[in-house]
Amino acid sequence: MLDMAGTATTEFRWKPPPQPPPQQQTISDSDSDSGSDSENHQHRHNDLSNSIFKAYLDCHSSSSPSSVDLAKIQSFLASSSSGAVSCLICLERIKRTDPTWSCTSSCFAVFHLFCIQSWARQCLDLQAARAVTRPSSSPTETEAVWNCPKCRSSYQKSKIPRRYLCYCGKEEDPPADNPWILPHSCGEVCERPLSSNCGHCCLLLCHPGPCASCPKLVKAKCFCGGVEDVRRCGHKNFSCGDVCERVLDCNVHQCREICHDGECPPCRERAVYKCCCGKVKEEKDCCERVFRCEASCENMLNCGKHVCERGCHSGECGLCPYQGKRSCPCGKRFYQGLSCDVVAPLCGGTCDKVLGCGYHRCPERCHRGSCLETCRIVVTKSCRCGGTKKQVPCHQELACERKCQRVRDCARHACRRRCCDGECPPCSEICGKRLRCRNHKCQSPCHQGPCAPCPIMVTISCACGETHFEVPCGTETNQKPPRCRKLCHITQLCRHGQNQKPHKCHYGACPPCRLLCDEEYPCGHKCKLRCHGPRPPPNREFMIKPTKKMLNIQAESTPGSPCPRCPELVWRPCVGHHLAAEKMMVCSDKTQFACDNLCGNPLPCGNHYCSFTCHPLEIKSSSLDKRSETCEKCDLRCQKERTPRCQHPCPRRCHPGDCPPCKTLVKRSCHCGTMVHAFECIYYNTLSEKDQTKARSCRGPCHRKLPNCTHLCPEICHPGQCPLPEKCGKKVVARCKCLTLKKEWLCQDVQAAHRATGSDPKEVPKNQFGVGLLPCDSNCKSKLQMAESVLQQRNVKVIEEKEEPSGKNASKRRKRRERGQDVKETTRLQKLAVATKRILMVVMLMAMLAAVTYYGYKGILWLSDWMNELEEQRQKSRRYPRI
């Protein structure tokens, strides 16, 4: 429909679109029931218009006026081709054979020819009725006009449509039976003058809506005039992107903005400038270089007596205003030759200046200053409605309290204005009548006659919103959603989402997936049924006015059904996995069977085999490592030889692998016999003979007695005999026979002395070791005599101590002894109490003996049982040690 090359072509001829490749001819499973011939023609028309308008829409921004006009043309074409155009007046669908009229001002709405004629006559009749009730002298108001029902554009009475014309207005009664052209179009080039007044005409085929921008190629300059380029006539105004560099209003600086449309902005160069009088200097923008300061001029005038009372100004101050011919304040008497410093005298007559009311004059005597602001002369006035007359001051308006009862031009409401002058204003109430769309109310001021059609357009779109058209409000209930050629954007939830054949945009649920499920079972086979996976949530059904409840309902996805059990036939072994014992079974049947063979499965010990008949096994990841929980248990003791070899047997039952290291403690005394070491068997046996000897040493003194003396070996704990027993270096006290003389000798010297006397040191008693080796002298006899005298004195003192003591101490002891021997006399009652106590003591003693005997016997029995249990547990642990 568009001529994209400007002048190369003048008419568009439709060509069928190229056939899609084989894989795109049936793009969806839902295309099998798609459309009639008219719908296919509509789809081809939409695709073709999209491809044509895309070139225009891509080269211009979406907010530019030309793009808005193109979008409006495209919307009109979509509505017309789909048959969704309705008349705003009668709200009926406009058929291909119905005569129409379209507004050419701004809205370009299409109406039935009969409806718009009736509408125009009603508007003119209403205006005539108003003119009768409210005469007006203005010629503009007397001119009869009628308005477009949608955009309210005014048309003269002579513009009432009389004929059925095509959109471009060239052909009367355009053909309605031609399916290859747009309805109500002549099919020829539009050729209407373009709105840009470029002198060119529209090159589209006869179309509804505004004309597109001019596609002619012309030479044009940019805004700044620096670049000349060949561009489309409708978009010949462009910016080159360089700096403007046009001379600004100051005629000094240049514009630094990017090439732009319209006048250059004011110059913003900063500099210091003087005011008009030259007294003040300020830094200002170049565009504000001419300014006035706040000080007054105060320059002396030519008279030399007065100063200039004007503010800051440029140029000369002028002549003194008080020189020359002057008059009195009222202007009736003139004075010639008065000095400028002399005030003009008053004339003494009446002022007679016209007051602010415009009718009366000032009654005061000639005076200086202004006259009275308000006229106070009393006059007779009538109110605006003429119902009241009263004498009031001239400056005061007279208005009565009577309310106007005349009906306004809406013929519904009274004027109700106080003291109305007869020119009742238009009704200010909102009409509020329900429009023919039955959805909205009239928001215009209250009026007479039918209300204007509802101006709201309802957009009917597909599910994705990519394809849509507009219809007048009230006609949407009879519309169907457009058939969108876009692909559905809903993501499939089944496993074939990537491979599933795409389908078109739609309302409601997506078509089911028709591919095979191909889901893999745990056994490795695949499901061969049709896809039964989850389905995505469906789009809501097409509704013109969905309720809030419907909008709040969230569609949920449909869960898929699980795959059935695997029906494949497979060979399955017996529970013992014996060779040549398989059976053919259904893969999903998990029934197990046992054969008649022996199990033969290696026991957990790894040394013996199970002798049970075939039973279930637990097979681990390794095919060679079989383990079973139901095989017999090996209760034999471990009979393996330990490495390294030792005398202790393995305490575990028969087990796989090597025996654990022997942890039995082995006691070994040190070389000197002072300390006993406890070693683990595995540790001690792995040591060499030298390391064993070193480990057994207590690392202390030897503590073994030397063979020739009573001293201990001074060496560190060592194996074998103590070295050099004859070389003992300990000090020994050597004495004479009477033990009076003594002297310290070395032990080896004492041993040598005993050998010299012919005695063996080994046979000498300990208390006689070193005695008799020193000879006695003269002092030995005197010491013996003194010792004997001392012994005699000690014997005498012992005898005296055995005798009884005398004096006071003796008398006290005697008295105590006599007091203890006194016999006291007792009564019968005391004797009876003593006997009773004795009997009770005997009974209690016997009870205690019985209790001790009983509980002792019980304790012995319990101890015996406990010891028996310990013995049994010990025997069990020895028989079945823990592994």
Sequence and secondary structure as in RCSB ss.txt:
>XXXX:A:sequence
MLDMAGTATTEFRWKPPPQPPPQQQTISDSDSDSGSDSENHQHRHNDLSNSIFKAYLDCHSSSSPSSVDLAKIQS
FLASSSSGAVSCLICLERIKRTDPTWSCTSSCFAVFHLFCIQSWARQCLDLQAARAVTRPSSSPTETEAVWNCPK
CRSSYQKSKIPRRYLCYCGKEEDPPADNPWILPHSCGEVCERPLSSNCGHCCLLLCHPGPCASCPKLVKAKCFCG
GVEDVRRCGHKNFSCGDVCERVLDCNVHQCREICHDGECPPCRERAVYKCCCGKVKEEKDCCERVFRCEASCENM
LNCGKHVCERGCHSGECGLCPYQGKRSCPCGKRFYQGLSCDVVAPLCGGTCDKVLGCGYHRCPERCHRGSCLETC
RIVVTKSCRCGGTKKQVPCHQELACERKCQRVRDCARHACRRRCCDGECPPCSEICGKRLRCRNHKCQSPCHQGP
CAPCPIMVTISCACGETHFEVPCGTETNQKPPRCRKLCHITQLCRHGQNQKPHKCHYGACPPCRLLCDEEYPCGH
KCKLRCHGPRPPPNREFMIKPTKKMLNIQAESTPGSPCPRCPELVWRPCVGHHLAAEKMMVCSDKTQFACDNLCG
NPLPCGNHYCSFTCHPLEIKSSSLDKRSETCEKCDLRCQKERTPRCQHPCPRRCHPGDCPPCKTLVKRSCHCGTM
VHAFECIYYNTLSEKDQTKARSCRGPCHRKLPNCTHLCPEICHPGQCPLPEKCGKKVVARCKCLTLKKEWLCQDV
QAAHRATGSDPKEVPKNQFGVGLLPCDSNCKSKLQMAESVLQQRNVKVIEEKEEPSGKNASKRRKRRERGQDVKE
TTRLQKLAVATKRILMVVMLMAMLAAVTYYGYKGILWLSDWMNELEEQRQKSRRYPRI
>XXXX:A:secstr
   TTTTS S           HHHHT  GGGGG   HHHHHHHHHHHHHHHHHHHHHHHS TTSHHHHHHHHHHH
HHHHHHHT  B TTT  B  TTS EEE  SSS  EEEHHHHHHHHHHHHHHHHHHHHHS    HHHHS EEE TT
T  EEEGGGS  S B SSSSSBS  SS TTS TT  SSB   B TT SS B  SBS SS       EEEEE TTS
S EEEEEGGG     SSB   B TTSSSB  SBS SSS      EEEEE SSSS EEEEEGGG S   SSB   B
 TTSS B  SBS SS     TTSS EE TTSSSEE S  TTS      SB   B TTSS B  SBS SS   SS 
  EEEEE TTSS EEEEETTS    S B   B TTSSSB   BT  S      SB   B TTSS B  SB  SSS
      EEEEE SSSSSEEEEETT GGG       SB      STTTTTS   B  SS      SB   B TTS 
B  SB    B        SS  HHHHH     B          EEEE  TT  TT  EEEETT       SSB  
 B TTSSSB  SBS   EE SSSS EE SSS     B     SS  SS   SBS SSS      EEEEE TTSS 
EEEEEHHHHHTS HHHHHHHH  SSB   B SSSS B  SBS SSS S GGG   EEEEEETTS  EEEEEHHHH
HHHHHHTT  GGGS STTTTEEEE   THHHHHHHHHHHHHHHHHHHHHHHHS   THHHHHHHHHHHHHH    
  HHHHHHHHHHHHHHHHHHHHHHHHHHHHHHHHHHHHHHHHHHHHHHHHHHHHS   
